[in-house]
Amino acid sequence: MKVLLWSVCSPWTMNFVENFLVKHNYEVWILSIGNNRDCKEYADFYKRKGLHLIELPPLALKMYEGKIGFFKAIYGRFLKLKAVIKAGPFDIINMQFVYYADLPDAIFLKYFMRAKLILSYWGSDLFRVDRDELVLQGRYVRHADFITFDNLDLEKEFKKTYNWGKKIPSKAALLGLPVLDIINKSCGDKAKDDIRRKWGIAKDKIVIAIGYNGIPQQQHKRILNVIRRLDKQYKEKIILLLQMSYGGSREYKRSVIKAVKRTEYEYIDIQHFLSNSEVAELRIMTDIFINAQTTDAFSGSVCEYLFADTIIINAKWLLYKEFEKYDFQYLEFESFDDIPLLIQKVVEQEIDTFKNKELVWKLRSWEHCDSKWEKIYRRMCE
């Protein structure tokens, strides 16, 4: 089975490639779009895994950067399609990030090569896209052969957005999280102490993570503003963790660092590309995770924190369908002003999280997710 994987500059796509496509020996071709440092790192990873990269001509890359005029952009699009057709034909085209500008090309290639088109929605593909743009996308999305969703909230939102959505075969097929296996192997107080020592964190410190990437929608600065109010006795016990490894502008990240310096807390600022082992270490050493995003679906990072027995302080407006369906244990705030009180509560009393680990394993381990993806791919080629 020959697969074209589209939209690949993401750690989640790397995870999908390594733990599903490579494992099942699919012939995978990668449409590499982008010329920045991050995209080159991803391209190197795919080459090491033995995948085929479809390199786009410079003019086609400039089209994505918006640096050329209208007619050159059309020619750039033609060159992109020509490069893909030359590498084909494909049995499956899987767009792992639904981007409006690429949808017409994916539809054209689907019909031209008689391939099956799978659109895989992640949280930002629906929840952070303008309503008018979603309507325009719908003209192309309705041509998909199958649609997958990374959580139950996305499936619900998709069918609410498109009244014809139920006519297209679809499934909430979550991506497995390889970090869970690493956390499993590193359980125990001794491992946690060793990890903290590695990151320069004292044994008696309480680690509080604020957000899990560098985008403004994580609302880092609003959280930092309210936790400044905590008494000195609490501030001395706490070290803040700011994981801003991907997403967000340099200007925004600099403003977050300025804000955290004003709080008088110790802090760790992480902006480099993290391996799965490093991500697992961050989850294990974190005691409290504050999740105050403007919108979100049930993300992998949230699941990793739940699995690592981290206490989650979650915004009430993040109505995860999984939190309704399963008996996850967490704390909730309605207003940012509630956050300092909840931190005090965690510091002063024991919070039960024992159910979370088993629930997350059943939902997000590749042991359980693999068979769902295999059925979808096999169904497309029947």
C-alpha positions in Angstrom: 0.0 0.0 0.0 1.5 3.3 -1.1 0.7 6.3 1.1 1.2 10.0 0.6 1.4 11.8 3.9 0.6 15.5 3.8 1.4 18.2 6.4 4.2 16.6 8.2 6.1 19.3 10.2 4.8 18.2 13.5 5.9 16.0 16.4 2.4 14.3 16.2 3.0 13.3 12.6 6.5 12.0 13.5 4.7 9.9 16.2 2.2 8.6 13.6 4.9 7.7 11.1 7.1 5.9 13.6 4.5 4.0 15.6 2.0 3.1 12.9 3.1 3.6 9.2 6.7 2.3 9.6 5.6 -0.5 12.0 3.2 -1.8 9.4 5.6 -1.5 6.5 3.6 0.9 4.4 5.4 2.6 1.5 5.3 6.1 2.7 6.0 9.3 0.7 6.3 12.6 2.5 5.2 15.9 0.9 7.7 18.2 2.5 6.4 21.8 2.6 8.6 24.3 4.3 12.2 25.5 4.3 12.7 26.6 7.9 15.0 24.9 10.5 12.1 22.9 12.1 11.0 21.5 8.7 14.5 20.4 7.9 14.7 18.6 11.3 11.5 16.7 10.5 12.8 15.9 7.0 16.0 14.4 8.4 13.9 12.3 10.8 11.8 10.9 7.9 14.9 10.2 5.9 16.4 8.2 8.8 13.2 6.2 8.9 13.6 5.2 5.2 10.7 7.3 4.0 10.6 8.9 0.6 10.6 12.7 0.5 8.9 14.7 -2.3 11.1 17.8 -2.5 9.3 20.8 -3.9 10.9 23.3 -6.4 12.0 26.7 -4.9 9.1 28.5 -6.6 6.5 26.1 -5.0 8.0 26.7 -1.6 7.9 30.5 -2.1 4.2 30.1 -2.9 3.7 29.0 0.7 5.8 31.9 2.0 3.7 34.4 0.2 6.7 35.9 -1.6 5.5 35.7 -5.2 2.8 37.3 -7.3 -0.5 35.7 -8.5 0.7 34.2 -11.7 3.9 32.8 -10.2 1.8 31.3 -7.4 -0.3 29.5 -10.0 2.9 28.2 -11.7 4.3 27.2 -8.3 1.1 25.2 -7.6 1.5 23.5 -10.9 5.1 22.5 -10.1 4.0 21.1 -6.7 1.3 18.9 -8.3 3.7 17.8 -11.0 6.2 16.7 -8.4 3.6 14.7 -6.5 2.2 13.0 -9.7 5.7 12.0 -10.7 6.1 10.2 -7.3 2.7 8.6 -7.5 0.3 7.0 -8.0 -0.8 6.5 -4.4 -3.4 4.3 -2.8 -4.1 6.7 0.1 -3.5 10.4 0.6 -3.7 11.2 4.3 -3.7 14.9 5.1 -2.6 15.0 8.8 -3.5 18.7 9.2 -6.5 20.1 7.4 -5.3 23.3 5.8 -7.6 25.3 3.5 -5.0 26.3 0.9 -3.9 22.7 0.3 -7.4 21.1 0.1 -8.0 21.9 -3.6 -4.7 20.2 -4.5 -5.5 17.1 -2.4 -8.9 16.8 -4.1 -7.4 17.1 -7.6 -4.8 14.4 -6.8 -7.4 12.1 -5.3 -9.4 12.1 -8.5 -6.4 12.2 -10.9 -4.7 9.2 -9.2 -7.9 7.5 -8.1 -6.6 7.5 -4.6 -8.6 7.5 -1.3 -8.4 10.7 0.7 -8.3 10.6 4.5 -8.6 14.0 6.3 -7.3 13.8 9.9 -8.5 16.6 12.1 -6.6 17.9 15.1 -7.9 20.4 17.7 -6.7 23.6 16.0 -8.1 22.5 12.6 -11.6 23.3 13.8 -11.5 25.2 17.1 -9.1 27.9 16.0 -10.3 28.5 12.5 -12.6 31.3 11.4 -16.2 30.2 10.8 -16.3 31.7 7.3 -13.1 29.8 6.4 -14.7 26.5 7.7 -17.6 27.1 5.4 -15.3 27.5 2.4 -13.3 24.4 3.5 -16.5 22.4 3.4 -16.7 22.6 -0.4 -13.6 20.5 -0.5 -14.0 18.4 2.7 -17.1 16.8 1.4 -14.9 15.0 -1.2 -13.0 13.1 1.4 -13.4 9.3 1.6 -12.8 9.1 5.3 -12.4 11.6 8.2 -10.6 10.9 11.5 -10.7 13.0 14.6 -8.1 13.2 17.4 -10.8 13.3 20.1 -14.5 13.1 20.7 -14.9 16.9 20.9 -13.7 17.3 17.3 -16.1 14.7 16.0 -19.0 16.5 17.7 -17.8 20.0 16.4 -17.4 18.7 12.8 -20.9 17.4 12.6 -22.3 20.6 14.2 -20.3 22.6 11.6 -21.4 20.6 8.6 -24.9 19.3 8.4 -23.8 16.8 5.7 -20.9 15.6 7.9 -22.7 12.3 8.9 -22.7 11.2 5.2 -18.9 10.8 5.2 -17.5 7.7 6.9 -15.6 8.9 10.0 -14.2 7.8 13.3 -12.5 9.3 16.4 -9.2 7.6 15.9 -6.8 8.9 18.4 -3.0 9.0 17.9 -1.2 6.8 20.4 1.3 8.5 22.7 4.8 6.9 22.8 5.6 9.1 25.8 3.2 6.9 27.9 5.5 3.8 27.4 8.5 5.9 28.6 6.6 7.2 31.6 5.6 3.6 32.5 9.3 2.5 32.5 10.3 5.5 34.7 7.7 5.2 37.4 8.7 5.4 41.1 9.9 8.0 43.5 13.6 7.3 42.8 13.2 7.9 39.1 11.3 11.1 39.8 14.1 12.3 42.1 16.8 11.4 39.5 14.9 13.3 36.8 14.5 16.4 39.0 18.2 16.3 39.9 19.0 16.2 36.1 16.9 19.3 35.5 18.4 21.1 38.6 15.2 21.0 40.7 15.4 20.5 44.4 13.5 17.5 45.8 11.2 19.6 48.0 10.1 22.0 45.2 6.6 21.9 43.8 6.8 22.1 40.0 3.9 23.9 38.3 3.7 23.7 34.5 1.9 26.6 32.7 0.7 25.6 29.2 2.5 23.1 27.0 3.5 25.2 24.0 4.3 28.8 23.0 1.1 30.1 21.5 -0.7 33.1 23.1 -3.9 31.0 23.4 -2.2 29.2 26.3 -2.7 32.5 28.2 0.6 32.2 30.1 0.6 35.9 31.1 -2.9 35.8 32.6 -2.0 32.8 34.7 1.3 34.4 35.8 -0.5 37.6 36.7 -2.9 35.9 39.2 -0.3 33.5 40.8 1.8 36.6 41.7 -0.7 37.1 44.5 0.3 33.9 46.4 2.1 34.5 49.7 5.8 34.3 49.9 5.6 31.0 51.9 4.1 29.4 48.7 6.3 31.2 46.3 9.4 29.8 48.0 8.1 26.2 47.5 7.2 26.5 43.8 9.2 26.4 40.6 7.4 27.3 37.4 7.8 25.3 34.1 7.3 27.1 30.8 7.4 24.6 27.9 7.4 26.8 24.8 9.1 24.4 22.5 6.9 24.9 19.5 4.3 27.5 18.3 4.2 31.2 19.1 6.4 34.1 17.9 9.7 35.1 19.4 8.1 38.4 20.5 5.4 36.6 22.4 7.8 34.2 24.1 10.0 37.1 25.2 7.0 38.8 26.7 6.2 35.7 28.7 9.8 35.5 30.1 9.5 39.2 31.1 6.2 38.4 32.8 7.6 35.4 34.7 10.6 37.4 36.0 8.2 39.9 37.6 6.5 37.1 39.6 9.5 36.4 41.8 9.2 32.7 41.3 12.0 30.4 40.2 11.3 29.2 36.7 12.5 26.9 33.9 12.1 28.2 30.4 12.2 25.5 27.6 12.2 26.5 24.0 14.3 23.8 22.3 13.0 20.8 20.3 12.3 18.0 22.8 12.7 14.3 22.4 10.0 11.9 23.6 12.3 11.0 26.6 12.6 14.7 27.5 8.8 15.2 27.3 8.3 12.2 29.5 10.7 13.6 32.1 8.8 17.0 32.1 5.6 15.1 32.7 7.0 13.0 35.5 8.7 15.9 37.4 5.6 18.1 37.2 3.3 18.2 40.2 0.6 20.6 38.9 -0.4 21.5 35.4 -2.5 24.6 34.8 -4.5 24.4 31.6 -6.2 27.7 30.7 -6.3 27.7 26.9 -8.9 29.7 25.1 -10.1 26.7 23.2 -8.8 23.1 23.0 -9.6 19.5 22.3 -8.4 16.7 24.5 -4.8 17.0 23.6 -1.9 14.5 23.9 -0.1 16.7 26.3 -3.1 16.8 28.7 -3.2 13.0 28.5 0.5 12.7 29.3 0.1 14.8 32.4 -2.9 12.8 33.5 -0.9 9.5 33.0 2.0 10.8 35.0 -0.2 11.4 38.1 0.1 15.2 37.7 -2.7 17.2 39.3 -4.5 19.1 36.5 -6.1 22.5 37.2 -8.4 22.8 34.2 -10.5 25.7 32.9 -14.2 25.1 33.1 -14.7 26.4 29.6 -12.6 23.5 28.2 -15.5 21.1 28.0 -13.6 17.9 27.0 -16.0 15.2 25.9 -13.7 12.7 27.5 -14.0 14.4 30.9 -17.8 14.0 30.6 -17.6 10.4 29.4 -14.9 9.0 31.7 -14.3 9.5 35.4 -11.1 11.5 35.2 -9.9 13.2 38.4 -8.8 16.8 38.2 -9.5 20.3 39.7 -11.5 23.0 37.8 -11.6 26.8 37.8 -14.2 29.1 36.5 -12.3 32.3 36.9 -8.5 33.0 36.8 -8.9 34.4 40.3 -9.6 30.8 41.5 -6.2 29.5 40.5 -4.2 30.7 43.5 -6.7 29.1 45.9 -6.5 25.8 44.0 -2.7 25.8 44.1 -2.9 26.3 47.9 -5.3 23.4 48.1 -2.9 21.1 46.3 0.0 22.2 48.4 -1.9 21.7 51.7 -3.8 18.4 51.0 -3.5 15.2 49.0 -5.4 15.1 45.8 -6.5 11.7 44.5 -5.5 10.9 40.8 -5.2 7.1 40.9 -7.9 6.4 38.2 -6.3 8.7 35.5 -3.4 6.4 34.6 -5.6 3.4 33.6 -8.1 5.5 31.7 -5.4 7.3 29.6 -3.7 4.0 28.8 -6.9 2.6 27.3 -7.5 5.8 25.3 -4.0 6.8 24.1 -1.5 4.0 24.2 -0.5 2.7 20.8 -1.3 -0.7 22.1 -5.0 0.3 21.9 -4.9 2.9 19.0 -2.9 0.8 16.5 -5.8 -1.5 15.5 -8.2 1.4 14.8 -5.9 3.0 12.3 -5.1 -0.3 10.7 -8.8 -1.0 10.1 -9.3 2.5 8.6 -6.3 2.1 6.2 -7.3 -1.4 5.2 -10.9 -0.3 4.6 -9.7 2.4 2.2 -8.1 -0.3 0.0 -10.8 -2.9 -0.1 
